[in-house]
Amino acid sequence: MGQDYYIAKQTIVDLNNEIHGYELLFRALDCGTLKTVFEDELLATAKVLVNALNHFGIHTLVDDNLAFINIDQEFLLDPIVFSIPKERFVLEILENTIIC
C-alpha cells in the first residue's frame, strides 16, 4: 500500500494575536495516522514545496500570508533555494543545521 502525502499548517501569530503566516510541514498518511514519516530532511522540504506550489496552491494554503518552511544545510546550499518565491516564503533553518 502506498503512502498519501499531506501538508500540515501551523498558524504563526504576532504579539497582537494577528496571523503573521503559517508554518508548512510535511506529513505522510501511514497506517491511518498522520505522522512525520521521512528519513530525509531535503526530501521532506521538497515535498512541502512541490505540494504547496503545484498541488494545493500557495494562496489556497496561506491566503496572502507568509509560508514558513523548515530547511537544512543541504537545502540551503542547493541552487534550488533561489527558485523559492521570496515574497511568499520564509526559510526556517533547522536548529541542528551546521553552516560551514
Helices and strands as residue ranges (DSSP letters): E 4-13, E 19-30, E 33-35, H 41-50, I 51-56, H 58-62, E 66-71, H 73-76, G 79-83, E 89-93
